[in-house]
C-alpha cells in the first residue's frame, strides 16, 4: 500500500513519463481497476474505512486525529479467524491505543501521531492548515526528506520478516506492507530526481474562469490551504518531478518485495494487491494535496494479481471498501462480522462475471470542510453532494477533467435524480456533522489537560538490530 499516490502518475494508468516497471508488470499479470475510489480523500478515515469495510460516518473516524474504536471488526480479524497469520508492517494511521485492529503482530509502529494532536475544530468556520498549504509547494526540489528513513525501515523489516515467514512454513499469512511514499514533501533523492526531465513534465490545463466554475466545497478547500493563486509553472513542474521520483522510489520497494516472493518460491501461491489510500491534486484545478472529490484526489490505483487471476482491465466502479470482502472471497474465508458496505468482487476478479456500472461513495469531514459532504459515482456520472447546496455533477465520459457541471441539463435529469437518492441513502448529514463536531470538541478538551497519552510511541521505529544505515532516525515530524 502507498500513501497519496496520484493514479494518473503511473505507467499502467497511462502516464508516459513515469518509471514504474514493478507496478506496471503487476498490472500486466493481474486485474487492474480503472475506476477505483477511496472511501475518504484523507489518510486515517480512508484507511479505517478500508479496513472495516464501513463508511466513514458509521465508524466515526472523521479526520487524521480521530480514533478507530477497538470494537469494529476489520478484514485482519476475518483472516486471522480463518487461520491466517496477519501482520502489519508500515503505516496504517491508526489513532488511539489499539494499534493492531485485528493484526496478530506489527513490525513497525506508525509514522504519524497516534494521539489527538492533529485535531482541529471545524464548527462554524473552515480551519486553516498551515502545514498542508501552498507554501509547501515552493519547497519542491532534489533532496532527501525525513520520512524516507521510515520507508527504509519498513522495507527492511518486511524483507526480513518475509524470509522468516517462509522459513517457518506454518500457517498461511497476510502481510500488509504500507509505505508513506509518494506522500509529499515534494523532495526526491538525487538518484530518482535525475531520472526525469523537468521540461517534459506536463502542466495542468486550467481555464481562466476556473474560480467561477467552482463548487462551494472547493472554495472552502481553497481557503483551507491558502490556494488563492496558482503556483508558477516552474514550481509546478518541480513538484511533479519530485513526486514522479518518489513514485519510482516506491516502485523499487515493490520490486524488491515481488522479487523476494520469487526467490522464496511463494509467488505461485500468493495473492498480491497494490492499492493507494487516496490521491493528490498535483496542481489540477489549482489545488494541491488531497481532500477534493476531483479524480486526482479521489481515484486510487488498485491491482490484484495471483493464482487463478488472469490479466484484464476492469472499468466497473469499485471502492477500497471492497478489499476486505474480496479478500475473504478469494481465500474462501468466512467474515467474522457479516455487515459491510463493501462488495465481494471475487467473481469479477476471477473472470466469472462481466463488469457492470458499479458504484462508489466517498465522504469527507476532516480537512477544509465546513459541512461534511459525499461524492458518489455510478457508471460515468459523478455527483458531489454538500448539504444545503445544489449538487455538482460531471459526466466523466465527456468531461474527464471535471469542468462542466451538468446538474441542470435536462437530458441527465432522470439519472441525476437516481444518483441523488443513492447518495442520501442511509446517510443523515446533519447528524453526521454534529457527531464529528462533538468528537473534535471532546478531543480538543482532552488535549487541554496536557497529559502524555500512553499509546504514543516514537517515530520511526528504531533500526532493526541487523540493519546498519547511515541515515539518522527521523523525529516526530508533522507530515499530514
N, C-alpha and C positions, 0 to 999 in steps of 0.2 A: 504494500500500500504506500502511496505517495501523498504528499500534502500540497494542496494548491497547484495541481498540475493542470494548466490550460489544455484541454483536449485537442484544440486546434494546433498546438505546437508539438505534434507527434507525427512521425513519418507515416504510420499506418492509418492515421486520420487525415492525411492529405497534405501535410506540410512538406515543402520541397527542400528546405534547407537543413532542418534539424537532423542530427545524427542520433538515432535511437534504434540501433540494429537489434538489440535483445528484445525490446518491446515489439518491434515490427515482426521479428521472427516468431514470437509467441502468437501474434495475430495470424500469421500465415499457417500456423499449426492448429489453431482452435477457432472459437467463436468470438467475433468482435461485434459489440453492440454499438450501433451508430446513433442511438438516441437514449442514452443512459443519463439519469439525473440524480443529483444529490438530494437528500431529504431536507437539507438546510444549507444555505451558502455561507456557512461558518463552521469552524472545526468541531468543537465539542458537541453541539447539537446534532450535526450531521453524523458523526461517528457513533454517538449514543443511539440515535435512531436506527442506524445501520445495524448495530449490534443487537438491538432488541426487536427490530422489525416493526416498530411503532412510530407513529407521527410525533413530532416534537411537542405539540400541545398536550399529548397524552402522557408522555414520560416527564414533561416539565423541565427538560434541560434547555433552558431558554437562551443561554449565552455561554461564553467561554469561561464563566466562573460559576455556573450552576451545576450542582451535583446530580449524578445519576443515582437514584435510590437503589439500595442493595437488594430490594425485593422484586426488581424487574429481571425476568429471565432473559438470557442472551443466547445466541447460537453457539457460544462457547459452552454454556450449560448443556445444550442439546447434544453436542458432540461428545462432551465429557461423559454424560449419562449413557451415551451409545457405545462407550468403550474406547474412545479416542483420548490420547494424552494431549491436552491442549496447552499451548504455550504462546505467550505474547512477548515479542522482542521489539522494542521501539515505542514509538508514540501511539497513544490512543486517546489522550486528553481526557482521562477520567478525572473528574473533580470530586473530592470527598475521601473519606477513609477507606472505602473499598477500591483498591487498585487492581483487582483481579476480575471481578464481574464474570465469573464462570471459567476463567482460565485456571488451569491447575498450577501453573507457575509463570513467573515473569522474569525474563533475563535482564531487563533494564527497567529503571523507573522512567517516568515521563520527563520530557524536556521542559515542560511548562508547569507553572504552579498548580498544585492540586487543591489550592485553597481558594478563598473568595476574593483575592486581591484585585482581580480584574473586573470586579463588579462596578457597573455604572447605573445611575438612575435615569430612566427614560420617560418618567411620568411627566407629561406636560410640555416637554421640550426634548429636542434631539441632543444627546450628549456629544460633545466634540471630542474627537480622538486625536490626541497629539502624537501618538506613536504611528498609527496607520493612516498617514496623511500624505499630502502631495510633496512635502519636503523630503520624504524618504526616496522619492524617485530620483531626485537630483544627486543622491549618493551613489548612483549606479556606476560600476566600473570593475576593473580587474582587481582581484584580491581574495583573500580567504576570510570568511566570516565565522564567528564562534560556534554557530550551530553545526558546522561541518564536523567538528570533533565528536558531536553526539552521533551523527550518522556513521562515522568511522568506528565508533564503539558498537553501534548496532550491527553493522555488517560483520565485525569480528566475532561478536558473540553468537550471531546467527550461524556463521560457518562452523564455529567451534561446537555449538550445540547440535547442529545438524549431523555432524560426524558422530557425536556421542549417541544421538538417537538411532542412527543407522547401525552402530556397533551393538547396541542393546537388543535390537530386533525383538522387542516385546510387543506392546500394543501399537496399533496404528496411531498416527499423530496428526494434529492440526497445528501448524506453526504459522502465526501471523507475524511477518516481518514488516515493520512500518517505519518508513523514513520521514524525516522532516523536509527533505528536498522534494521539489524545487521551490518551496516556500521562500519568499524574499527573506533576507536582504538581497538587493539587486547587485550581488557580487558573485564573480566566478573565478576560481583559481586560474592562474596563467595557462596551464595545460588545456583547460576547456575554453577559456576566453579566446585563445588564438585559433580555435577551430572554426570561428565564424568571422565573416567579413561584414563589417558594420554597414557598408554602402549597399549591400544586397538585402538588408533586412527591410521587410515591408512595413509600411506605416498604416495606422488605421485611416479609413476614409470617413471623414466627419463633415456633414453638411453645415453650411454657415448658420442655419437656423436651428441647430441642434438643441439649444436651450428651450426654444419654443415648442419643441416636439415632446418634451419630457413629461412623464407621469409624475404625480405628486411625490411618490415614494423616492423617485430618483432625485428630486430636489432636496429631500431630507438627507439622502445619502451624500449628495454633493456638499452640503453644509457640514456633515459629519466629518468628512475627510479633507475639507478645505479645497475641494476640486472646483474652485471658482474660475479657473483658467486652464487652458491646455498647456501641457509642458512642451518645450521646443522639440522639433523633430530630432535634433541630435541627442537630446536626453532620452527621448522615447526609444530611439534605436539602441542606445547604450543599455537601457533597462531590459529591452527584449533580448539583446545579445547575452546579457548576464543570465537570464532565465533559460535561454537555449543552452548555455554552458552547463547550468545546473541540471537540466534535463538529461544531458549526455552523461554527466557525473552519476546521476541516479541510474541511468541505463547500464552503466558499468557495474554498479552494485547488483542490479538484477541479473546481469550476465554471469557474475560470479556465483550467484545462487543457483542459476539454471545449470551452469557447468558442473557445480558440485553435485547436484542431483544425478547427473550423468555419471560422474566419477564414482558415486556411491551406488550406482545401478538402481536408483529409485525412480527414474523418470517414467518408466512404463507402468508404474503403479501409483502415480501421484497426480492429483488434480492441482493445477496451478491457476490461481486467479490473480489478475492485476487490476487494481482499481485506485482511483483518486478520491479524496473526500469532498472536493469542490474545485472550482476553477479560479481564475484570476482575470479581471477585465483587461489588463495589459494595455490600457490606453483607449480601448474601444469605447465609443460614446463619451470620450473624455474622462473616463473613470479608471481607477486602479484598485487593486486588491479584489476582494470578493463582495458579498452582501447583496448583490443585484440579482434580478430574475433573468437578465440577459444571458444568452447562450454561453458566452465566455466565462461567466461566473457559475452557472447552474449545471451545465453539462459536464460529465466526467468520463474519463476512459474506463472501460470495463471489458476485459478479455478473459475468457475461460478456456483452458486447454487441458487435455488429459485423456485417459483411456476411454475409448468409445466416442470421443468428441471429434467430429470432422470439421474441416475448415469451412466456415461460412460467415457472411456478414448479415447482420440482422437489423432491420430498421424499425422493429416494434419498440414502442416507447416503454422503457423499464426504469426501475429505481434501485438505488442501493438497498432499499428496504427488502428487495427480493433476494439478496445474497443468502441470508440465513435459511429461508425455506428451500431455496435451490440447492444449497449445500446438503441439507437434510435429504432432499430428493436424490441427489447424485450418490450419496453414501448410504442410502436406504436406512437413515436414522430417524427414529420417531421423535418429534419435538416434545420437550417436557411440558410445554405450555402451548396449546393449540391456537390461541388467539394471536393473529398477526395482521398487520396492514400490508405486508408484502405478499408476493405471489411466488409459487414454486414454478420456476421456468425450466425445470428438468427436461420435460418433453421437447421444449423448444431448443434447448442446448444440444440434445441428443438427436435432433433432426426428426422427431416423431410427430411433429405438427408444424404447420406453416405459421409464419409471422402474422400477427393481427395488428390492429391500430395500437393497442396498449394504452396505458395511462400512467402518469407520474404526477405526484403532488409534492411541492416544496413549500416550506414555511420559514419565515424569518421574523424573529422577535428581538434579536440581540444587538445588532450594530447599525447605527444610522436609521433607527426605526422609531417613529412616533407612534404608529399603530402597527400591530402585528399583521402581516399580510401573507397571502397564499398565491403560489403560481401553480397552474395546472396545465399539463399538455396531454392532448389526445390526438393521435394522427399528426397532421401538420399544423393544427391550431394550438395556440398557446395563449392563455389568459393569465394576467396578474390582477388579483382582486384585493383591493385595500378597502376596509370598512369605511363607509361614508363617502366614497368617491366612485366615479364612473370607472369600470374596469378598462384595462388596456388589453387588446387582442392583436396578435400577429399571425399571419399565415406564412409559416416558415418555408413552404414550398415556393412561394412567390417573393418573399421578403426575408431572406436568411439573415440579413444584418439588422433587422428589427427597427425599422424607422417609421413604418406606416401603420398606424392604429386603425383597424378595420371594425372597431366595435359598433359603429353606427351605419355600416354598409348593409343594405337590405339583403343582398344575396347570401350573407352569412347568418341572418337573424336566427333561423331555427337551430343551427349548430351552436351558436353563441348562447342561446337560452339553455340548451342542454349542458354546455360547459359550466354555466353559472350555477345550475342545480347541483352538478357534481362537486364543484369547488366548495359549496356551502354544506354539503352532506356531512353530518356528524361533527360539524365544526361551529362553535359559538364564539365568534371573535371577541365580543365584549367580555365574556367570562375568561377567555384565554388571556386577554390583555391585563385584566385585573389580577389574575393569578401571577403573571410574570412580574407585574409592578410590585406586588406584595413580596414576592421572592427577592427581588432586588433590594427592597427596603429592609427585609429581615437580615440579609447578608451584610448590608452596609451597617446595620446596628451592631452585629456581632464583631465586625472589624473595629468598631469604636472601642471595644474592650482591650484592643492591642495585646491580645494573648497569642502566644505561639500555638499553632494547630499541629497536633501530634502527627498528622499524616503527611506533613510537608517534608520532602527529602531534597537533598542537594541535587543539582542538575549540572552536568550529566552524571551518569554512574561513574564511579572510579574505574580507571582502566582495568581490564581483566588481568589477573596476575601473569598470564602468559603473553600479554601484549606489551610491546615496547613501542612507544610513539614519541616523536619529537614535539608533538603539539601539547600545549597546556590545556588542562580541562577547562571547559567554559564555565562561567558562573551563571547565576540566575539572571538571564537577560530577557527583557520583555520583547518577544518576537511574535506578538499576536498575529 
